[in-house]
């Protein structure tokens, strides 16, 4: 067996640490029961089952509703879960979606457990063994394809690689509104023969640029693979390609895709087809066999047991026939699509093992742990990595793995070593005073704002709570922090300015503060953690920093990339609430406070406390 590259060994070690942390974090402790899991925000209990059905792959699917307000920020689409009740074996599954108090899970079992509709049923996060296994395999197989081995060695070598070039200046751009930096990036992507990085700070039209590049590559006869770590990012890209008239196939978890994307999914394509009619007929047959089999209860004789087994075998045969019909149908869709889109795991599960595309577009690469990239890189010969290394990194639970650099994304790795980096230099989202601090601190003053986004008033404000007594405290669960004084100030700001609910977002780095805000503010206001709000925007954004203590401890506000995300979501009005005596001793926040004074955006909270 060939000896592994040192960085392969390093990645495998980090993956193992992450699995161990997941196992530790999600385990039900007999002593503390469910209390600890609830405090960590990894438990939904109890749930009320509202509907049962057999889903796309004939796995049981359960729609449920929460009867309480809970911290659900850790429950992302496609999260591995376990459905459980006291005294019974739990059933593994996957979270298909969670929106407010409504959600749906898919269970990895042939049928629904008898207890699924009883009181006391819960859902908890579970170690994602499938993703862990896939990442391990991807890292181990880096050497199996010469071009992947070369790319891996380049990214982890000592020398920089790749040269920036703008060879093709004669492209017939479909989108005539691109600026020069966007056109340069598209031209470079068109001619790219290796790895290329598109650095797109907030609001710079990264997706618009990539879509134009895809259109140009398709015109030249290329087949494209597109991925991103989250379904939301994949869907955003898919909408742009549909608007551009590109033939796409969206694969993976498509439960929450909107009406515009649904016709481009496998399920959507199958609507009203002969295949769908055949599947419907077969499903009815399978359900009949299932009901007959379930008539035999736990105490029955040999003959009944044999009859029950026969019925279950017939049901399984029919379900296999259904899967074969779907696989054949998906194969035809695969051949016809110009672009296939999905998350890395979704694509890996869907694509033929020997599939090869001309170019892989990897969006939001800054949020992707490195092994997931090696899972999908082998399906292409050239690669476009896009994102911003100065926004949030991937989520990694293991503190030990973080110390070893496991949360350094594939984009950061490539950004550091690849010469072929193209910076999108003009932001179109924010007023100038909102964008300028990020431009100074993160982008070497190179992020420009067009004239029509210049200030026409006061667009950025910092309300200082120093001396007000608005101190942080632990929330109800003890796992996150809240600052009730800051939330009271949020109320006063909204009332004083008569902000319109659906134009407003209230965000905070702390999930405890977010949960408290959801209890106090209008349900029409977008309330979110900073991490969950990455990639989104609102006309008005209010940020509650929460931290206020005599020791000037600011916790994970120290990850300044989180603040870069937070401060670049607002289009017209950015309002930050914080305690200068706590945050001001930090270098980053000291510069931020100086900037706010420079633009006359510094105010005391006392101004609103009359």
N, C-alpha and C positions, 0 to 999 in steps of 0.2 A: 504493500500500500504506500502511495506517494506521501511524503511528509507534508504536513499542512504549513501554509504561510503563517508566520507568527500572529498576524492580525486575524486570520481565521480562528486560531486557537483562542485569541482574546475575545472575539465575538461569541464563540460557543460558550465561553465562561460566563459572559454577561447574560446570555439567554438563560443559562441555568440559574443564575442569581435572580433573574426576573421571575422565573417560574416558582422558585422557592418562596419569594416574597408574595406572589399571588396566592400560593397554597396557605401560607401563614395568615395572610390578611383576610381571606374569605372563609376560613375554617370556623365552624360553630364551636365555641368553647363551652363545654358542659357546665363550667362554673358561672360564667357571665351570661350564658344563654344567648339570646338575640340582641341584648342591650348594646354590646360592643359593636356588633355589625351595624346596628342602626346608627350609632354614634359616628361610625366611619362613613356612613352614607352609601353602604354597599348592600342594603337590604330593603326590600319592599314587602311589608307585612303588616296586616293581612291584605290580600287582594280579593276582589269580588269578580268572579268569572262571569262575563256577559255573553260570550258566544264561543262555541267550539266548531271547528271545521277541519277538513283535511286539505292541506295546502298544495302548492305547486309540485313538490316531490312526494306527495302523499304522506308527509309527516303530519302528525296532529298539530294544529295551531289553536292557541287559546287567546281570545281577546279578554282583557281585564280592565277593571277600574279601581283606582285607589280611593279609599274613603277618607283620606287625610292628606294634609300638605306635608311633603317629604322632600329631603334633599336628594334629587335625582340626577345631579350633575355628573356623577360617575357612570350613569347608565347610558352609554352611547349605542347607536345603532350597530348591530352585529356583535354586541358584547356577549361573551359566553356566560350562561346563567345555569342555575339549578332551580327547579321547581320542587318544593318540599312541603311536608306536613309532619308534625311530630309523630314518631312511632312507625313511619314508613320509609322505605328507600327513596331517596331523591331521584329525580330524572333530569338529566342534562339537556340543554337546549341552547337556543340563541335568541337574543332580543331583536325582534324585527323592527320595533319602533316604540317610542314613548313620547307622547305629546301631552304635556300637562298631567292630568290624572288618568288619561287613557293610554293603554299600551297593548302590544301583542307579542307573544313568544311562540317559537316553533320548538316542539319537543322531539328529541331524538329517540323515539320509541315507536313501536308498530301501532300503538293505540293509546287512548287516553287512560290515565290511571283511574281506578275506581273512586279515588278521594278528591279528584281535581275540583269539584264544586262544593266541597265541605268547607266549613268555617275553619280558619287557622292556616289556610294555604298561603305560602309566601314564595317570593322569588329573591334569590341572592346572586350576586356576581360569583363567578366560578373561574378557576384557572383556565385560560384559553389554550388547552392542550393542542388543538388542531393548528392554531397559528404558531405555537412554539415548535411543534414538529416540523411544520413547513419551513420555518426560519432555519432550524438546525440543518435540514436537508439542503436548503439553498446555499448555506455557507459551506457545507462540506463539498458541494458539487461545483464550486467556483472553478476548479481546475478541469472540469469535464469538457468545457468548450473553449477552444484556444482564444477566441476574441474576448470572452469574459475573463479568462485568466489574465490576459493582457491589460484589460481595463482595471481589474482589481489591483494589479501590480502598479499601474500608473497612479491610481488614486492614493495608494499607500506607499508609494516610492518616495525617495528623497528629493527628486527633481520635479519641477513643474512640467506640465505637458500640454500639448495642443497650442495652436497659434490662432489669435483672433484675426479674422479676415472678412472683407466685404467684397468678395469677388464678383457677385452677380448684382449689377446695378440696373439691369434692364427688365426687371420683373413687371408684369402688368398687374398692378395691385387691384384686387377687387374692392377693398376698403380704401377709398381715396382720402380718408380723413386721418390716416396715420401720421404721426410726427416723424422727424428724421431718425430719432433713436429707435423708434418702433420699426421703421422701414429697414434700418441697418440690421436689427435683430432678425427680421423675417428673411432678409437676403442671406444672412449668415447661416440660418437654419436650412435654407434651401440648398446651400452648398456644403453643409456639414457632412463630414465623413467619419466622425468619431463622437466625442462627447462635447456638448455645448451647454453653457449655463446662461439662462435669462434671469437677471436680477431685477425683480419688479417690486420696488417699494410700494406702500399703500397708495391706491388710487391712480397708479401709473398706466392702467390699461393692459396689464399683463395677459389676461384672458383674451382680450381683443387681439393682441399681437399674436398670440399662439394660434388663435383660430385662423387668422390670415395666413400664417405659416402652414397650417394643415391644408388649407384650400390650395395653396401653391404647390405643396408636395403631391397632393392628389392629382392636380393637373399634369404633373410630370409622370403620373402612373404609379405612384407609391401607394402601398397599403400601410395604414397607420394604426398603432395601438396607443391608447391613452389611459393613463391611470392617475390616481391621487389617493392619499391615505384615507380620506373621508368620502362618504356617499354624497354629502352636500357639495363638495368641490367637484366631484365627477359630474353631478347633475348640472351644476353651473356651466361647466364646459360643454355638456351635451346640448343644453339650450342654445348656446351660441352657435354650435355646429348645425343644429336644425334650422336656425334662422338663416344660416349661410347656404342652406340647400344641400348639405352633405348627407350622404347615405350612412347612417350610423346604426349600431346595435349596442344597446345598453344591457350589460349582463350583471348578475349578482343580485343582491337584495333590492328589489324594486318595489317594495311595499308602499313606500312613501313618495315615489316619484310623482311629479305633477302631471296634469292632463296633457301637457305639450310633449312630455317625454314618453309617456306610457305606450303610445303606438309604436315606439322604436325599441321596446323590450320584447323578449320572447313571448311573454304572455299576451302583450298587446298585438303582436304580429299574428298570433294564433286566433284572435277573435274572429268568429263566424267562419272559420276554416273547416274543411273536411276532417282534419286531424282533431280539432276541438270537439266536433260532434262525436267522433269515434271514442275519444277520451271520456266524454260525458256518459256515453252508453256503458263503457267499461267500468266507470266509477260506480254507476248504479248497481252493476252486477257485483262488484267487490263489496259494496256496502251491504247487499243482501246476504252474501256469504258471511260477512262479519257479524251481522245481527243473529244469523242462525247459530254461529259458533258461540256467541255470547249467551245464548239461551242455556247452555250447559254450565251449571254453577260449579262451585268448588268440590262438592261431594257427588261424584258420579262414578259409574262402573267402567270396566274395560272397553266395552262396545261404544259407550258414549264418548269416552276419551279418544278412541280411534276416529269416530265420526267428527269430533271437534277438530282434531289434527288435520283430517282430510279437508274440512271446510277452510281452515286457516291456510293450508297449502294452495288451495284453489284461489283464495284471495291474494296470496303472494304472487302467484302466476299472473293474475290479471294486472296487479300493480307493476310487475316487471314489463308486461306488454305496454302499459301506459308509458313507462320510462323509455322504452325503446322507441315509441312513436315520437316522444318529445326530443330524444337525442337525435333522431333522424331529421326532425324539423329544424332543430337548432343548427345542425350541420349545414343545411341549406342556407340558413340565415348567415352563418359564418362566412360562407363562400361569397355572398352577394354584397356584404357591407364593405365600405371604404374605410371606416373607422370603427373599431370595437373598443368600448369603454367599460371600465369597472375598477374597483379597488384592487390592489395587488392580489389579495386572497381570492376575491371574486373572479378575477381573470385566470388565476392559476387553476381554480376549480373547473373553469369552463373550457379553456383552450386545449386543443390537442397537444400532446407532449412535444411533437416535432414542429409546432407552429413557428414560423419566422416572419416577422414584419420588417418593412424597410426602416421605419423610424418609430421609436417609443417616445411619446411626450409624457413626462412625469411632472405634473403640476403639484404645487404645495409641497415640494420636496423637503422643505425645512421642518415639516411635521412628521417626517418618516424616519423611523429607526433604520439603521443601515441594512440589517438582514432582509427586511421586506423588499428593499431595492434589488438585492441579488436574487430574490425570488422571481422577479419580473424582467430584469435586464436580459436574461438569455433568450427572450422571445424576439429580440431585435438586434440589428447590426450597427445602428447609429442611435444616439440618445440625446434628448433635449430635457434637461433638468431645469425647472422653473420654480421660483419662489423668492423668499427674502430671508437671509440668514439672521437678520436683525429683528425678526418677529419670533413668536413662541416656538420653542423646540418640541420634539416629541415628548409625549407623556411616558415617563418611566417610573415605576413604583419602587423599585429597589434602590435604596440610598447607596448601597455598596456599588451597584451597577452604574449609578450616576457618577460616583467618584472615579470610576474607571472609564468614564466618557461615553457610556452607552446612549446618553441623550444627545450626543453630537450627531446631528442628522446627516443623511447622505448628501444633502445640499451643502452643508457646511464643509464636509470632507472635500467635495468636488470644488467648491468655491475657493478653498485654500490652495488646491494643487493645479487646477485647470486654468490655463491662460485664456481660453476661449470663453470669456465672460462678457455679456452684453447688458449694460445698465440702461434701464428705461428712466429717462431723466426728467419727465414732466408729470406732475400729479394733477388730476382733474377733479378730485373729490372735495377738497377742503378750501376754505378761505386761507389766504396767505399766512395770517398770524397763527392759525391752527397748525399749519404744516411746517412753519419755519424752525421751530425748536427741534423737531425730529430731523430736519434737514441738516441742522448744525451738528447735532450730537451723533447721529448715526450715519449720515450720508455725505460727510465732508462738504457740506454746503452746496452739493451738486444737484439737489432736488429742486426743480424749478416749479413755479406756479404761473399759469397763464394770466394775462391781464384781467380777463373777465372774472377771475377768482380773487382779485385784490380786495382788501378790506373796504367795507363801506360803513363800518361801525365797530363796536367792541365785540369781537367774536370769540375771545378766549379769556376766561376769568378763573382766578384761584381764590376760594374763600378759606381764609386762615382761621382755624378754630382754637389756636393757642390761647390759653387763659380762660376758655369758656367752661372747662370742666367736662367736656365731651370726651370721656376716656373709653378706650376699648374694654370689652369684657368677653369672657367665654360665652358662647351661645348655649341653648338648652341642652344640646348633646355633648357639649364640652370639647368637640373636635374642631370647631371653627370659631372665628371671632366676629363680634358685632359691635357697632357703635351707634346706639340709639339717638344720641345727640346729632350725629351727622344725618340720620334719616329724618329727624325733625327739621333740620335745615333744608333737606331735599324738598320736603313738603312746602316749606315757606318759599323756596325759590320757584317751584312750579306755580304756586298760587300768585306770587308777586308778578311773574312774567306772563301768566295766563297761557302757559304752554299747552299745545294741543296733544292729547295723549298719544295718538298714533304717529306723531312726529318725533316722539321722545324715547330715548333709551336711558335707563339707569343701570349702571354696571359697577361691579366691585371685584377686586381680586379675591374676596373671601366669600365662600358659599354660605356661611352663616348669615352674613349681611344681606345676601341676595334673598335667602329664605325669609328673613325678617321683612325685607322690602316688599316681598310678594304678599305678605299679610297686611301691610299698611297702605300700599299704593293701589291705584286703579288697575284693574285687570287688563285694561287696554294699553297700559304702558309696557314697553318691552323691558323686562328686568332679567339680567343675565350676569354670570361671571364673565370676567374679561376673556378667559380661555375659550368659553363657548361662543363669544361674540367675534372672535377672529374671522376675518373675511366678510363681515357684515358692516353696515353703516346706517346712520340715522341723521336726520336734519339737526337734531339737538341731542347731545350726550352729556349726562351728568355722571361723574366718577366719584365714588365714595372710597377713599383710601383706607379708612377704618383705624389705622395704627395711631395710637395716642397713649404714650406711657412715659414715665419719668426716666427710663433707661435708654431712650432713643432706639429701641429695638424695632426694626421694620420688617423682619421676617423675609418672606419671598418677594416683597417689593424690591429686594436686592437684585432680582432678575429684571434688569432694565428693559429687556425685550418685551416683557409683559406690559410695561408702561408705554412702550412704543406702540403696541397694539391698541391699548386703551385710548391713548391721546390722538389716534389717527382714524377714529371711527366717525367723528362728527363732521358734517358738511358745513353747517352754518354757525353752530354755537357749541363751544366746549366749556364745560364748567367742572372744575376739579375742587373737591372738598378735602381738606387735610389739616393736620396739625404741624405747623412749621417748626415747632420746638422739638418734635420727634423726628420728622423726615429731613429737616434742614441740615443736620449734621452729616448727612450722606452727600458724597460728592455730586452724584447725578441730580438729586433733588435740590441741592443747593444751587446748581446751575439753572434748574427749572424755575426756582423761585426768583432768581435774578432776572431771568427772561420775562417772567410775568410782570415784574416791576418795570422792566424796560418798555413793555408795550402797554403800560398802565392797566394791566389786568389783575393786579394784586388788590384784594379787598379783605377787610376783617369780617368775620362772621357776626360780630356785634352789630354791623349795619342792618342785619335782618332780624335782630332779636329785640326790637323795641316793644 
